[in-house]
Amino acid sequence: MISQKVTVGAGTKYPLSGMLTLPDGLSSPAPAVVTVHGSGPSDMDERVMKLTPFRDIAEGLAKRGIATLRYDKRTFAYKKELAKADVTVEEETVEDALAAAELLKNDPRVDPARVFILGHSMGAMLAPRIDAEGAGAAGLILLAGTPYRLEEVVVKQLARAGGKSPLGLVVKLEHKIFAKKFDGLYEMSDDEAKKKKFAGNLTLYYFKEMGQKTAADYLKESAKPVLIMQGEKDTQVLAADDFEAFKTQLAGRENTEFRLYPGLNHLFVDALTTSVLQATKEYGAERHIGDAVLDDIAQFILKN
């Protein structure tokens, strides 16, 4: 395995530190993957406490003959500069993923016709859009994604997090407050949505811009191979709701595969809790993505 530091978006306003991980002993250009983060600021490993899913994926795929490019998310690398900016989904995620795909295609060690987009969580929601906007991917891998709109996901997650504890009651109240903010979202003009805050510096336009088309909408317009993966014990994106909704909405779509992993959580390691409020316990113990997940990703890539 070879790991090489690279810069995604070199020469732009927001160059990003990245890591290109390649298999040992390449005799011909390798298939490759661009990893796309979930919501919030995140480093290139998509580190959550002691879990590093993107590093696990990069190292695991290298052993299986596949290259991976991972990079710091723009809102992680430029936290201070963007703290007061009204960043859109396009600026936060899409632009950099397109630059990463282009970087891979221009590397002679990579097969430009076999570059895949792998998105996790919100990155999975955006992967089909990234491809539609010009990534030219050979296929898409969606980990813990959802066919629902982002605002629907936020409201559902807050509703599930509510409980009888003091924290749960606060979350329940927040759920009602935030749910109301989205009333009439798609009837608002862009300017009106940009002026209305959701939380912090996040405006309603962030949701409106992203929600014009869902992941499923984009996939219905594409014939490219797609692998949709879900942890059965995920408490943020649910197997019984989001995963099943993908299967329903994409019923009859060719080149679509679904994989459900018993006992795995949102980051595709063994789940330790059943509550979304117990993040410290869930993500504070070191574990790594196992062979079952890595093998399925590799097999999907190598056959497409």
VEXTORDO-759842 format. One record per residue (C-alpha): residue number from 0; x, y, z. Coordinates in Angstrom, 1 decimal, decimal comma. Layout:
// VEXTORDO-759842
k	xx	yy	zz
NUM	X	Y	Z .
...
//
This chain:
// VEXTORDO-759842
k	xx	yy	zz
0	0,0	0,0	0,0 .
1	1,3	3,5	-1,0 .
2	0,0	6,6	0,7 .
3	0,8	9,9	-1,0 .
4	-0,2	13,5	0,1 .
5	-2,0	15,4	-2,6 .
6	-3,9	18,7	-2,8 .
7	-7,5	18,7	-4,0 .
8	-8,5	22,0	-5,7 .
9	-4,9	23,3	-6,0 .
10	-4,9	26,8	-7,3 .
11	-8,4	27,5	-6,1 .
12	-9,5	29,7	-3,2 .
13	-9,9	26,6	-1,0 .
14	-7,2	24,0	-1,6 .
15	-7,6	20,9	0,5 .
16	-5,1	18,5	2,0 .
17	-5,8	15,0	0,7 .
18	-4,4	11,5	0,7 .
19	-4,2	9,2	-2,3 .
20	-3,9	5,6	-1,2 .
21	-2,7	3,1	-3,9 .
22	-2,3	-0,7	-4,0 .
23	1,2	-2,0	-4,0 .
24	2,8	-3,3	-7,2 .
25	0,5	-1,7	-9,8 .
26	1,2	-3,1	-13,3 .
27	-1,7	-1,2	-14,9 .
28	-3,9	1,7	-13,9 .
29	-6,2	0,9	-11,0 .
30	-9,9	1,6	-10,4 .
31	-10,3	4,3	-7,8 .
32	-12,8	5,9	-5,4 .
33	-13,5	9,4	-4,2 .
34	-14,9	9,5	-0,7 .
35	-17,5	12,1	0,1 .
36	-18,1	13,1	3,8 .
37	-21,3	13,2	5,8 .
38	-22,7	16,4	7,3 .
39	-20,6	18,9	9,4 .
40	-16,9	19,6	9,3 .
41	-14,8	16,5	8,9 .
42	-11,2	15,5	8,3 .
43	-10,0	13,3	5,5 .
44	-10,5	10,1	7,6 .
45	-14,1	11,3	8,4 .
46	-13,0	10,8	12,1 .
47	-15,7	10,6	14,7 .
48	-13,9	10,3	18,0 .
49	-12,1	6,9	17,8 .
50	-13,6	5,8	14,5 .
51	-12,0	6,6	11,1 .
52	-14,3	5,1	8,4 .
53	-12,6	6,7	5,4 .
54	-9,2	5,6	6,4 .
55	-10,5	2,1	7,0 .
56	-12,0	2,1	3,5 .
57	-8,9	3,5	1,8 .
58	-6,6	1,0	3,4 .
59	-9,0	-1,9	2,9 .
60	-9,6	-1,2	-0,7 .
61	-5,8	-0,8	-1,4 .
62	-5,4	-4,4	-0,2 .
63	-8,0	-5,3	-2,8 .
64	-6,4	-3,6	-5,7 .
65	-8,4	-0,3	-5,6 .
66	-7,1	3,3	-5,1 .
67	-8,8	5,8	-2,9 .
68	-8,7	9,6	-2,7 .
69	-9,8	11,2	0,6 .
70	-9,4	14,8	1,6 .
71	-10,3	17,3	4,4 .
72	-13,8	18,8	4,0 .
73	-13,8	22,5	3,2 .
74	-15,7	23,4	6,3 .
75	-13,1	21,5	8,4 .
76	-10,0	23,0	6,7 .
77	-11,4	26,5	6,6 .
78	-13,4	26,5	9,8 .
79	-12,6	30,1	10,8 .
80	-12,8	31,6	7,3 .
81	-16,3	30,0	6,7 .
82	-17,7	30,4	10,2 .
83	-19,8	33,4	9,3 .
84	-20,3	32,5	5,6 .
85	-23,7	31,3	4,2 .
86	-22,1	28,2	2,6 .
87	-24,2	26,3	0,1 .
88	-24,1	22,5	-0,4 .
89	-22,5	23,2	-3,8 .
90	-19,6	25,1	-2,1 .
91	-19,3	22,9	0,9 .
92	-19,2	19,5	-0,8 .
93	-20,0	19,3	-4,6 .
94	-17,2	21,5	-5,9 .
95	-14,5	19,7	-4,0 .
96	-15,8	16,2	-4,9 .
97	-15,7	17,2	-8,6 .
98	-12,1	18,5	-8,2 .
99	-11,1	15,2	-6,5 .
100	-12,6	13,1	-9,3 .
101	-10,7	15,2	-11,9 .
102	-7,5	14,8	-9,9 .
103	-7,9	11,0	-10,0 .
104	-8,6	10,9	-13,7 .
105	-5,4	12,9	-14,4 .
106	-3,2	10,5	-12,4 .
107	-1,6	8,0	-14,7 .
108	-1,8	5,3	-12,0 .
109	-5,6	5,5	-12,1 .
110	-7,9	4,2	-14,8 .
111	-9,9	7,4	-15,7 .
112	-12,8	5,3	-16,9 .
113	-13,2	3,5	-13,6 .
114	-13,4	6,3	-11,0 .
115	-16,3	5,8	-8,5 .
116	-17,9	8,1	-6,0 .
117	-18,4	6,7	-2,5 .
118	-20,6	8,9	-0,3 .
119	-21,4	8,4	3,4 .
120	-24,5	9,7	5,1 .
121	-25,1	13,2	3,6 .
122	-22,3	12,4	1,2 .
123	-24,4	9,5	0,0 .
124	-27,4	11,8	-0,5 .
125	-25,1	14,0	-2,7 .
126	-23,2	11,4	-4,6 .
127	-25,7	11,1	-7,5 .
128	-25,8	14,9	-7,8 .
129	-22,0	15,0	-7,9 .
130	-22,0	12,6	-10,7 .
131	-24,8	14,5	-12,6 .
132	-22,9	17,7	-12,2 .
133	-19,9	16,3	-14,1 .
134	-17,9	13,7	-12,1 .
135	-18,3	11,2	-14,8 .
136	-18,2	8,3	-12,3 .
137	-18,2	4,7	-13,4 .
138	-20,6	3,9	-10,5 .
139	-21,8	5,1	-7,1 .
140	-21,6	3,6	-3,7 .
141	-24,0	5,0	-1,1 .
142	-23,3	4,2	2,6 .
143	-26,1	5,1	5,1 .
144	-27,8	7,4	2,6 .
145	-31,5	8,3	2,3 .
146	-33,9	9,2	-0,5 .
147	-35,6	11,8	1,6 .
148	-34,8	15,5	1,6 .
149	-32,4	16,8	4,2 .
150	-35,0	18,8	6,2 .
151	-37,1	15,7	6,4 .
152	-34,1	13,8	7,8 .
153	-33,3	16,5	10,4 .
154	-36,9	16,6	11,7 .
155	-37,1	12,8	11,9 .
156	-33,8	12,5	13,7 .
157	-34,8	15,1	16,3 .
158	-38,2	13,4	16,8 .
159	-36,5	10,0	17,4 .
160	-33,9	11,5	19,8 .
161	-36,6	12,9	22,0 .
162	-37,4	11,0	25,2 .
163	-38,3	11,3	28,9 .
164	-34,9	12,5	30,1 .
165	-34,3	16,2	30,5 .
166	-32,1	16,2	27,4 .
167	-34,7	14,2	25,5 .
168	-37,4	16,8	26,4 .
169	-35,2	19,6	25,1 .
170	-34,7	17,7	21,9 .
171	-38,4	17,2	21,6 .
172	-39,0	20,9	21,9 .
173	-36,3	21,6	19,3 .
174	-38,0	19,2	17,0 .
175	-41,2	21,2	17,0 .
176	-39,4	24,5	16,6 .
177	-37,3	23,3	13,7 .
178	-40,1	21,5	12,0 .
179	-42,0	24,8	11,8 .
180	-39,1	26,6	10,2 .
181	-39,4	24,4	7,1 .
182	-43,1	25,3	6,5 .
183	-43,4	26,6	2,9 .
184	-39,7	26,1	2,2 .
185	-40,1	25,5	-1,5 .
186	-42,6	28,3	-2,0 .
187	-40,0	30,8	-0,7 .
188	-37,9	32,7	-3,1 .
189	-34,1	32,1	-3,0 .
190	-33,5	35,5	-1,5 .
191	-36,1	34,9	1,2 .
192	-34,7	31,5	2,1 .
193	-31,2	33,0	2,3 .
194	-32,4	35,5	4,8 .
195	-34,0	33,0	7,1 .
196	-31,7	31,2	9,6 .
197	-32,1	27,5	10,5 .
198	-29,4	27,3	13,2 .
199	-26,1	29,1	13,6 .
200	-25,1	30,5	10,2 .
201	-27,1	27,8	8,3 .
202	-29,9	29,4	6,2 .
203	-33,0	27,7	4,9 .
204	-31,5	28,2	1,4 .
205	-29,0	25,5	2,3 .
206	-31,9	23,0	2,5 .
207	-33,9	24,5	-0,4 .
208	-31,0	24,3	-2,8 .
209	-30,2	20,7	-1,8 .
210	-33,8	19,6	-1,8 .
211	-34,7	20,5	-5,3 .
212	-33,9	16,9	-6,3 .
213	-33,3	13,9	-4,0 .
214	-30,7	11,2	-4,4 .
215	-33,5	8,9	-5,7 .
216	-34,6	11,6	-8,2 .
217	-31,0	11,7	-9,7 .
218	-30,7	7,9	-9,7 .
219	-33,9	7,5	-11,7 .
220	-32,4	9,7	-14,4 .
221	-29,2	7,6	-14,5 .
222	-28,4	4,1	-15,7 .
223	-25,1	3,9	-13,8 .
224	-24,3	1,0	-11,4 .
225	-25,2	1,8	-7,8 .
226	-24,5	0,0	-4,6 .
227	-26,7	1,0	-1,6 .
228	-25,4	-0,1	1,8 .
229	-27,0	0,2	5,2 .
230	-26,1	-0,8	8,8 .
231	-29,0	-2,6	10,4 .
232	-28,3	-1,0	13,8 .
233	-27,9	2,6	12,4 .
234	-29,8	5,0	14,7 .
235	-29,4	8,0	12,4 .
236	-30,5	6,6	9,0 .
237	-32,8	3,7	9,6 .
238	-32,9	0,3	7,8 .
239	-36,7	0,0	8,2 .
240	-37,3	3,5	6,9 .
241	-34,6	5,1	4,7 .
242	-33,1	1,8	3,3 .
243	-36,6	0,4	2,5 .
244	-37,6	3,7	1,0 .
245	-34,7	3,5	-1,4 .
246	-35,7	-0,1	-2,4 .
247	-39,3	1,1	-3,0 .
248	-38,4	4,2	-4,9 .
249	-35,8	2,5	-7,1 .
250	-37,8	-0,7	-7,7 .
251	-37,2	-1,9	-11,2 .
252	-34,1	0,2	-11,7 .
253	-31,4	-1,8	-13,4 .
254	-27,8	-1,9	-12,1 .
255	-28,9	-1,3	-8,5 .
256	-27,7	-3,4	-5,6 .
257	-28,7	-3,3	-1,9 .
258	-26,7	-4,6	1,1 .
259	-27,9	-4,7	4,7 .
260	-25,4	-5,5	7,4 .
261	-26,7	-7,0	10,7 .
262	-25,4	-5,4	13,9 .
263	-23,6	-2,5	12,2 .
264	-24,1	1,2	13,0 .
265	-24,0	4,5	11,1 .
266	-20,2	4,2	10,5 .
267	-20,4	0,5	9,5 .
268	-18,8	-0,9	12,7 .
269	-20,4	-3,1	15,4 .
270	-23,1	-1,1	17,2 .
271	-22,7	-0,7	21,0 .
272	-25,9	1,3	21,8 .
273	-29,4	1,7	20,5 .
274	-29,8	5,5	21,2 .
275	-28,7	8,4	19,0 .
276	-28,1	10,3	22,2 .
277	-25,2	8,0	23,3 .
278	-22,6	9,2	20,8 .
279	-19,8	9,1	23,3 .
280	-20,3	5,4	24,0 .
281	-21,0	4,5	20,4 .
282	-18,1	6,3	18,8 .
283	-15,6	6,4	21,8 .
284	-14,5	2,8	21,4 .
285	-12,1	2,0	18,6 .
286	-13,4	-0,4	16,0 .
287	-12,8	-0,8	12,3 .
288	-14,9	-1,5	9,2 .
289	-14,8	-5,3	8,6 .
290	-14,2	-7,5	5,6 .
291	-17,9	-8,1	4,8 .
292	-18,3	-4,4	3,9 .
293	-14,9	-3,9	2,3 .
294	-15,3	-7,1	0,2 .
295	-18,7	-5,9	-1,1 .
296	-17,4	-2,5	-2,0 .
297	-14,4	-4,0	-3,8 .
298	-16,5	-6,6	-5,7 .
299	-18,9	-3,9	-6,9 .
300	-16,0	-1,8	-8,2 .
301	-14,0	-4,6	-9,8 .
302	-17,0	-5,9	-11,8 .
303	-18,0	-2,5	-13,1 .
//
